[in-house]
Amino acid sequence: MAKSNLAGFTSELMSATIYKRNQGLKVRQATAIAIFVVFAFAGWELSQYAFAEYTDLVKYSVQGGISLLGLWLGFRTVNYPPFADFLVAVQAEVDKVSWPDSTHLYRATIVVLATMFIVAGALFIYDMIWQWFFHLIGFLRF
């Protein structure tokens, strides 16, 4: 049973078909781009540090190979049926969200920032009171 699942996964990994071509397009594209960017940065880091003493041809080949691997894995990941179905469901749920307008967002941001400053001020005052108290009883020495 495990061999057939592994064989199905590897055959799916080597396939070039696109699963549910027009569904969940935004989320799938963003996921594929994110995977590619991570692999591109990993290839660049590896070529700059682990292969620093090698020739430029080797460094650029490592960077290009890892970037191409990331490009292929990003493409295949978003077209792997179980993961693609998950991304399609994510896009469907995100489309159901009612996003706030700019005035509501501005007001909510002001409330959050004001609350943060009030809490920070209160914590600062509590800290000063406890510091004064501990200094008074001789627990803290300056």
C-alpha positions, 0 to 999 in steps of 0.5 A: 500500500505504501509503495503505490502511494509513493509511486503515485506521488513521484509520478505526480511530481514528474507530471507537467499537467495543471490541476484545476487550471482556473480555480484558486488562481491567486493563492496558487500563484502566490504560493508558487512564487513564494516557494520559488523566491525561497529557493532562489535566495537559498541558492544565492546564499549557498553559492555565496558562502558554501561555494565561495572558493569555487569558480564563478561557473560553479557558483552560478550553476549551483544558484541556477540549479537550485532556482530551477529546482524551486521553480519546478517544485513550486509549480508541482506543489500548487498542482499536486491535487490534495494541496491544490484542493486546499489552496482552492478552498483557501481562495474560496474562503478569502473571497467570502471575507468582507473587508473593511473600508478605509475609514473603518480601517483608519479608526480601528488602527487609531484605537489599536495604537492608542490602546498600545500607548496607554498600556505601555504608559501604565506598565512604565508607571507600574515599573517605576512604582515597583522600582521605587518600592524595591529601592526603598526596602533595600532590595535594589541597590543603584 
